[in-house]
Amino acid sequence: MNIKKSILILTILTATAFGGCTAKETKPELGSNVNYEKVEEYPKWIIQPTYDNGIAGIGSAQITDLGFDFARKEAMASARIDLGGQIKAKVDGLFKSYTSKIGIGESTSIDILSENVIKELISVDLKGASLKETWISPENELFILMTVDNERLIESTTKAIDDSNNYTDKNLKLKIKAESSQAELEKELNTYFGSSINKEISDIERDIKDLEENKDNEIIEIN
């Protein structure tokens, strides 16, 4: 075997070895409770939780001798933690973008306001989270999908930002309450917690339907 052929074989073997490692390293992490060997049997909402009108969180718990109800409460608690993490990420992003656009730099007062808003949202909205889906795996593990509506999140965030008790700096509140700042806040809320466009489309569709019904009624009356 000549040197060139040996190098070629070695290169192929090395690439194959690295390819195998890469495949293992890039396998999607779906969670410690997902059985990868039977992943095709799992409902789509477990693998990719989504909710058109808001945010969705997944929770799971093993059904033991303590019973189904105990597992359900554990799974719901887990789902709320998932939702809480998403709410925190959205509020953090909202405040960074919002304060930048209205010309307020980073400060301790803003961080405190953001933290207070997050606490209020998690306290209020997670209590009102809705249970949408449930599924029991072959391993007797209960999975649940819980959701929070965007409208609820926008309402709670607006209320929390308007609450004087959440501020340590009166000047900060005055800047945020300015008319231009309020307009920017509405844009950011729609960006991070869903857009009002969907609602506007629904209203338009409803108006069109009403017009069509009225038109049909007019035709009937003429005839």
Long-range contacts (C-beta under 8 A, 24 or more apart in sequence): 31-58, 31-60, 33-60, 33-141, 33-143, 35-137, 35-138, 35-139, 38-137, 38-138, 41-137, 41-138, 42-135, 42-137, 42-143, 43-133, 43-135, 43-143, 45-132, 45-133, 45-145, 46-135, 46-143, 46-145, 49-145, 51-132, 51-147, 53-147, 53-149, 53-150, 53-151, 53-194, 53-198, 54-147, 54-148, 54-149, 54-150, 54-151, 54-152, 54-153, 54-193, 54-194, 55-83, 55-86, 55-87, 55-90, 55-147, 55-148, 55-150, 55-153, 56-83, 56-132, 56-145, 56-146, 56-147, 57-81, 57-82, 57-83, 57-86, 57-129, 57-145, 57-146, 57-147, 58-82, 58-143, 58-144, 58-145, 58-146, 59-143, 59-144, 59-146, 60-141, 60-142, 60-143, 60-144, 61-141, 61-142, 62-139, 62-140, 62-141, 62-142, 63-136, 63-140, 63-141, 63-142, 68-142, 71-142, 72-134, 72-142, 72-144, 75-142, 75-143, 75-144, 76-131, 76-144, 76-146, 79-129, 79-144, 79-145, 79-146, 80-126, 80-129, 80-146, 83-125, 83-126, 83-129, 83-146, 83-148, 84-122, 84-126, 87-118, 87-121, 87-122, 87-125, 87-126, 87-148, 87-153, 88-118, 88-122, 90-153, 90-192, 90-193, 91-117, 91-118, 91-121, 91-157, 91-192, 92-118, 93-192, 94-157, 94-188, 94-189, 94-191, 94-192, 94-193, 97-188, 97-191, 97-192, 98-184, 98-185, 98-188, 101-184, 101-188, 102-175, 102-176, 102-178, 102-180, 102-181, 102-184, 104-172, 104-175, 104-176, 107-169, 107-172, 108-168, 109-167, 109-168, 109-169, 109-172, 110-172, 112-166, 112-167, 112-168, 113-161, 113-166, 113-167, 113-168, 113-172, 116-160, 116-163, 116-165, 116-166, 117-157, 117-160, 117-161, 117-166, 120-156, 120-159, 120-160, 120-163, 120-166, 121-153, 121-156, 121-157, 121-160, 124-156, 125-152, 125-153, 125-156, 128-152, 150-193, 150-194, 151-194, 153-193, 153-194, 154-189, 154-190, 154-193, 154-194, 157-189, 157-193, 158-185, 158-189, 161-185
